[in-house]
Each structure stands twice: as C-alpha cells, then as structure tokens.
Amino acid sequence: MKITSAEIIALAVSPEKYPPAGPPEIAFAGRSNVGKSSLLNALAVRKRLAYTSGSPGKTQTINFYAINGDALRFVDLPGYGFARAPRRVSEKWGAMIEGYLKNREQLKVVALLVDIRHEPTADDIQLYEFLKYYGLSGLIVATKADKISRNAVSSKIKSIKELLKAGADDKVYPVSSLKRTGADELLEEIERICRKNTNCRA
C-alpha cells in the first residue's frame, strides 16, 4: 500500500464532531511521548500531516485523516500518561477515547504504539486488555526502533508481547519514523486489515 494523499478532515471532542460514516478507520493510540504524530507523518511521507511537538500531551482532540481520497481513515487519539496534565483534562481525554473506541462502528483495529526501548507501562497494558475485550487488538507498533541495535530488536519484541499478553497471531512492527524503516511493512498490514471490509478502497 502506498499513500498518495492524506488530509485532515475533522478534529473532534465528541461524536457530534466526528466525520460522517464512511470507510474503515485505523486508530493510533499510545503514550503522549511515544511518537504517534511522527509515525503518521512517516506513513504518509508528509512532514506536517500531523503536528509534532516537544511538549507531550499536545493532541487534545481525536483527529481524523482521509487517506487516498478517503479510501480509508487514520485516527490519531490523544496521548495518555502525561503526568503534568491536570487530572480533569486526563479524565476528559480518557472518556473521549473510550467513547470512540466502544462506539465507532467504522473502527476496525487500533495500533497500540509502545517505545521499543522500554517495557510497556501499566497504561499500555490496561489499554491493550481493553482493546482485546472489544476485538480491536492485534496490531502493536514498536516505535523508535532506530534507537536500539538490530540485534536487540527481537528480544525487545518478545518482551513486549509477553508483557502485553498478546495473542500468538498478534504482530509487533518495529518502526523508525526518523528513518522510515518498517513503515512499508506496517502499511501492508494496514491494507490487509482494510481489505477485509467491503467498503475499503485502499
């Protein structure tokens, strides 16, 4: 799969602001500093599709992107685990994310992003359990793969799967947004997921 066009079509804080029902949606979730925006930019081969910031917790809305003329959609969820965010803000983000995950019919899978250098956090584990319960799991992206040696990648992936209690068929994709290594393999998996749906044109 090659992304030829990508544009933001909605920034939402409630279902009323979601774009109309359409093609399948692939959501991206993870901690505030895990590199979600950088990954989206790398997949789309665009520098500023998603805004990246040195300040974790910048994304405060659910951002919808139309991919390849709205053949499918990427959805950037607000990052979690940002310690300096006020409690009321964190609670609002949590409710907003949960509502989308539980009720959005077009959502087909959630890519859980974890930093390959570190063990999944309690928040990561909790979210993955939630995703498994609702049948949205199966796609794990280990970001910042360029920060460790190639020899260490396999052991890190094994550790991530064990700690998340991922299923035998669940896959972990090591990706470097900086070097774009692993991006094409991840896009191939996204295309495979998308093509399971009759209204996917990717």
C-alpha positions in Angstrom: 0.0 0.0 0.0 1.2 3.5 -0.9 -0.3 6.6 0.5 -0.8 9.1 -2.3 -2.9 11.6 -0.5 -3.7 12.4 3.1 -5.6 15.3 4.7 -7.2 16.1 8.0 -11.0 16.1 7.8 -12.1 16.5 11.5 -10.8 17.5 14.9 -13.4 16.1 17.4 -14.0 16.2 21.1 -17.4 14.5 20.9 -19.3 12.1 18.5 -21.2 15.1 17.0 -18.0 16.3 15.6 -16.9 13.0 14.0 -16.9 12.9 10.2 -19.9 11.1 8.6 -19.8 7.3 8.4 -17.5 6.2 5.6 -14.6 3.9 5.1 -12.8 1.7 7.7 -10.8 3.6 10.3 -7.5 2.5 11.8 -6.8 4.3 15.1 -3.4 5.0 16.6 -3.0 5.1 20.4 -0.2 5.4 22.9 1.6 7.4 25.5 2.0 11.1 24.9 5.7 10.9 24.0 5.6 7.6 22.0 5.8 9.3 18.6 2.2 8.9 17.2 2.4 12.1 15.1 5.8 11.3 13.8 4.6 7.8 12.8 1.6 9.2 10.9 3.9 11.7 9.1 6.3 8.8 8.2 3.5 6.6 6.9 2.1 9.4 4.7 5.6 10.6 3.7 4.5 14.1 4.8 6.4 16.3 7.2 3.4 18.2 8.7 0.4 16.0 8.2 0.2 15.5 12.0 1.6 18.2 14.3 4.6 17.1 16.3 5.6 18.9 19.5 8.3 18.7 22.1 5.6 19.1 24.7 3.8 15.8 25.5 0.0 15.9 25.6 -0.3 18.5 22.8 -3.0 16.5 20.9 -6.2 17.1 22.8 -8.7 16.1 20.1 -9.5 13.0 18.1 -8.0 13.8 14.7 -9.4 12.1 11.6 -7.4 11.9 8.4 -8.7 10.9 5.0 -6.2 8.6 3.2 -6.0 8.1 -0.6 -9.1 10.1 -1.3 -11.0 8.8 1.7 -10.4 5.1 0.8 -9.7 4.6 4.5 -9.1 6.8 7.5 -6.4 7.2 10.1 -7.4 8.4 13.5 -4.9 10.0 15.9 -6.1 9.6 19.5 -4.9 11.9 22.3 -1.9 10.5 24.1 -2.2 9.2 27.6 0.1 9.0 30.6 1.2 12.7 30.6 1.9 13.3 34.3 1.7 17.1 34.1 -1.7 17.2 32.5 -4.3 18.4 35.0 -6.4 15.5 36.4 -9.7 16.9 34.9 -8.0 17.1 31.5 -6.7 13.5 31.7 -10.2 12.3 32.8 -11.8 14.1 29.8 -9.3 12.6 27.4 -9.9 9.1 28.9 -13.7 9.4 28.5 -13.4 10.8 25.0 -11.1 8.0 23.9 -13.2 5.2 25.5 -16.3 6.6 23.9 -14.8 6.5 20.5 -13.3 3.0 20.9 -16.5 1.5 22.2 -19.0 3.1 19.8 -17.4 3.9 16.5 -18.7 1.3 14.0 -16.1 2.1 11.3 -13.2 1.4 13.7 -11.6 -1.9 12.7 -8.4 -2.0 14.7 -6.2 0.1 17.0 -2.5 0.3 16.5 -1.0 0.4 20.0 2.3 2.3 20.0 4.9 1.4 22.5 8.5 2.7 22.8 10.7 -0.3 21.9 13.4 0.9 24.4 11.2 0.4 27.4 8.8 -2.1 28.8 5.1 -1.4 28.2 3.7 0.7 31.0 0.6 -0.1 33.2 -1.4 2.2 31.0 -0.3 0.4 27.9 -1.2 -3.0 29.4 -4.6 -1.7 30.5 -5.4 -0.3 27.1 -4.4 -3.5 25.3 -6.6 -5.5 27.6 -9.4 -3.1 26.8 -8.7 -3.5 23.1 -8.7 -7.3 23.3 -12.1 -7.2 25.1 -13.6 -5.2 22.3 -11.9 -7.1 19.5 -9.8 -4.2 18.4 -6.3 -5.5 19.2 -3.8 -7.4 17.2 -1.6 -4.5 15.9 1.3 -3.4 18.0 3.8 -0.8 16.8 7.2 -0.6 18.5 8.4 3.0 17.8 11.9 4.5 17.9 13.5 1.2 16.6 16.5 3.2 15.4 17.4 3.9 19.0 18.5 0.3 19.7 20.8 -2.1 17.9 19.4 -4.5 15.3 20.4 -7.4 17.5 18.3 -6.2 20.3 15.1 -5.8 18.3 13.9 -9.4 18.5 14.3 -9.7 22.3 12.5 -6.4 22.8 9.6 -7.6 20.6 9.4 -10.8 22.6 9.3 -8.9 25.9 6.6 -6.5 24.6 4.4 -9.4 23.5 4.9 -11.2 26.8 4.1 -8.2 29.0 1.0 -7.3 26.9 -0.1 -10.9 26.9 -0.5 -10.6 23.2 -2.0 -13.5 21.3 0.0 -15.8 19.1 -1.3 -14.1 16.0 -0.8 -10.5 17.3 2.1 -8.9 15.5 4.6 -6.3 16.6 6.0 -4.0 14.0 9.3 -2.2 14.8 9.3 1.1 13.1 11.6 4.1 12.9 9.8 7.3 12.0 13.1 9.1 11.5 14.5 6.6 9.0 11.1 5.3 7.9 12.3 1.7 8.4 9.4 -0.7 8.9 6.8 1.8 7.6 6.1 -0.1 4.4 5.6 -3.4 6.3 3.2 -1.7 8.6 1.3 -0.2 5.7 1.0 -3.6 4.1 -0.6 -4.9 7.3 -3.0 -1.9 7.4 -4.0 -2.6 3.8 -4.7 -6.3 4.7 -6.9 -5.3 7.6 -8.7 -2.7 5.5 -9.4 -5.1 2.6 -11.3 -7.4 4.9 -14.1 -4.7 4.6 -16.2 -4.4 1.5 -16.2 -0.6 1.6 -12.4 -0.3 1.8 -10.9 1.1 -1.4 -7.2 1.1 -0.3 
